[in-house]
Amino acid sequence: MLKIIYAGTPEFAVPALESLLRSKHRVLAVYTQPDRPAGRGRKLQPSPVKACALAHRVPVFQPVSFKNPLDRQQFGYFQADLMVVAAYGLLLPTSLLDTPRLGCVNIHASLLPRWRGAAPIQRAILAGDEETGITIMQMAKGLDTGDMLASLSLPIAPDWTAADLHDQLKFLGARLLIDTLAKIETGKLDARQQDNSLATYAVKLTKQEARIDWNQHAETIQRQIRAYVPWPVSFTQLQAERLRIWSAGIDATHKSSKPGQVIDHNQNGLFVSCRDSVLQVIELQFAGKKRCGAAEAANARNLSGRQFD
């Protein structure tokens, strides 16, 4: 049995925590980001990891950073064997990584060294990768540069959004973690150094990059639409109005014309010309309205002949 401190914040980190709580290992404490305002009322809301920990009566700590000596001292009091980190979102100083007897391991949502950084799920889809996966790595100084302890690959289905891939990987990570802990206990791990020459970086997403450039190929735009669900969601401009696009496919029945021009809008979709290709918009959202399918949108507001910017 290992004495573990767990650190994570979003929904991605919940299944791994739940797996730990069901295991023979002892979770001494959970660290998570401070509560944030959310919803229309902007009331403070606990992170999904905090909600899970409290439901299981596990002590929760929410330091703003680890610059405060008292926070580092509190961490050391637990005398943990290991710290497990999953999408915590807080920089951990080297002194903290060295505090647990066996150090700290991280559940990372890519096959390292590909897609180090903040947005590996979305960047894998944007790049057209056919597979991704989970890597459990020993944490070290540097951005996702530590030795790889275990990994599992996962094919990326051609219609998966980032939300779909996220949900697949969070459970894969939970499963791989428990298997890896068993090997850590017995000392049967085969740690591998990363090949830094193969490293790619998954930089943080921005709202502005979700604006569609209709001069790109439909295949590229379709990947962007998938990658930006559920956030920041791809969008285009119709004069002063912003139109969000949630789902799309590649069309082979229409001939492309001027990029951004709606060449057809019917019960099967909104067909928009791109660079030498046509995108079939399946689900969209007008400003101030709810998401709707192409058929519903066509009944309410046919956009044939309009030009997107």
Secondary structure, DSSP 8 states (H G I E B T S, - for coil): --EEEEEE-SGGGHHHHHHHHHSSSEEEEEE----EEETTTTEEE--HHHHHHHHTT--EE--S-S-SHHHHHHHHHT--SEEEEES--S---HHHHTSSTT-EEEEESSSTTTTEES-HHHHHHHTT-SEEEEEEEE--SSSS-S-EEEEEEEE--TT--HHHHHHHHHHHHHHHHHHHHHHHHHT----B---GGG--EE----SGGGB--TTS-HHHHHHHHHHTTTTT-EEEEETTEEEEEEEEEEESSS---STTBEEEEETTEEEEEETTEEEEEEEEE-TTS--EEHHHHHHH---TT-B--
